[in-house]
Amino acid sequence: MRNLTFSPSYKIALSALIAALYAGLVMALAPLSFGPVQFRVAEALTLLPFFVPEAVPGLFAGCLLSNLLGGFGLADVVLGSAATLAAAWLTSRMPNVWLAAVPPVAVNAAVVGVYLAFLTGTPVWLSVVYIALSQSAICFGIGVPLALYVSRSHVLDGFRRGR
């Protein structure tokens, strides 16, 4: 595996591409992406920080844009985007792909589940369970298989950290 050094402008472009992909998926599947029970397919991309650190700001920007365009207002923009940033950073620190799927599930269930409960009038425990189940289905059911495929295909070999 080559270890390439990229310019700051290249890293910004890669982050922007990830942000656009995340926001595009969220908005294309908007009826599923928002609400007290949501199935945000773009969350499968939250495993990308395991491979490339540029995904951390990219996912944050993509989530911020998505929540600005179709979310639950200021709480969703601030708290939802912060939850994505925290989960992405934690994911980038995980030792393997399976554990990399845990932070997006845990952080979003705790943060998004709680504020959605207050915004929608849903019991907190139920909202947390809804978000945990949907995040688990996406991260483990779509994200992990996608990450394993990316790992086996060596498509990111020039971009990822030494793992």
N, C-alpha and C positions, 0 to 999 in steps of 0.2 A: 504494500500500500504506500503510495506517495503521500508525503505531507507537504501540501502546497501552502504558500503564504499569499494571501489575497490583499489587495489594496482596500483602504477604508471605503472607497466608493463602490467597490464590488460587494463588500459586506452589507452596505446600505441597500444596494439593489436587490440582494438576496432576501434581506428582511422585508423589503417592500413587496417582493414577489409572493412571499409567504403570507403577508398581510392581505394582499389582494385575493389570493386563493381562499384564505379563511373567510374574508368578508363576502366574496362571491358565492361560496357554498352556503353561507348562512342566509344571504338574501335570496338566492335561488330556491332555497327550501324554507322560506320564511314562515309558512304556516306551522311547520314542525319545529322551527328554531326558537320560537318565542312562546311564552305562556307559562302557567303554573306547572304544566306537564309539558316538558320540551324534549325534543330529540334532535339535538344540534349535531348533525353529521360532521360538520367541520371540526368538531372536537377530536376526531380521529387524527388530525394533524398535530395535536398536542404532544405526540410522542416525538416529533421532529427535533426538539431540543436535545434529546438523547444523542442524536447524530451530529447536529450542527448548532453551535451556540447562537448563530444569527437568527434562529427561529424564535428565540425568547422575545426580542423586541418586535419581531414580525407578528407573532401571535397576539401580543399585547395590542399593537396598532390595529390589527384586523378585528379583534374583539371590540375595541373602542369604537371603531367606525361602524361595526354592525349594531352595537347597542345604541349609538347615536341615531342611526337610521330607523331602527325598528324595535327598540327595547322598551323597558319600563321606566323611562325617564332618567333623571339624574342619578338615582340610586343604582340603577343598572349600569349606567355609564361608568360611574366611579367604582362601585364595589365589584361589579362583574368583571370589569377590565383589570382591576387590582388582583382579583382572584386568579384570573388567567395569567397575569404576570408572575405571581407567586408560584402557581402550579408549574408554569414553564421553567422557571428558575430551578425549582426542586427536581423536576424531571431531568434537567441537564446534569444533575449531580448523581443520578441513580446508576447503580452498577450493572444493571441488565435491563433488557426490554420489558420483561414482565413487571419488574418493580417500577419502571418508568411510567407505567400506566396508572400507578397508585396515586401520585399527587394530583392529577387532574380530577380524579374521582373524589378523593377525600376533601380537597380544598373547595371544589365547586359545591359538593354536598353541604359542607359546613357554611360557606359564605352565601352562595346563591340560594341554597335551600332556605336559609333563615330570612334573608331580606325578601324573597318572593313570598314567603308565608305572611309577612307583615303587609306587603303590597296587595296581595290577593285575598287575604282573610282565611287562607288555608291553615290548618293546624301546623305548627312548626315541624313536629315529628314527621307528619305526612309529606310535607314539602321536601324535607331533607331526604326522605326515603325515595320520593319520585326522582329527584335530581341524582341521587346515588345510583339508582337502578338504570336510569337512562345513560348516565356517564359511564357506568360499568359496561353496559351493552355496547356503547360506541367505542370506548377505549380498549376493552378487551376483545370485543367481537369484530371490530373493524380495524382499530389502530394497531393492535399487536400483530395481527396477520399482515397488515400492510408494512409495518416496521420489519418484520421477519423477512418479508419478500425483498424490501429495500436492502436489507443487510446481505441476503444471499445473492442478490443481483449485482452487488458491488457498484451500484450507480452513484453512490455518494462517497466512494473511496477517496477521491481527491479532496473532498470537502470536510470530512469529519475528523474529530480529534482522535488521537491515538487510543483506541480501545482494543 
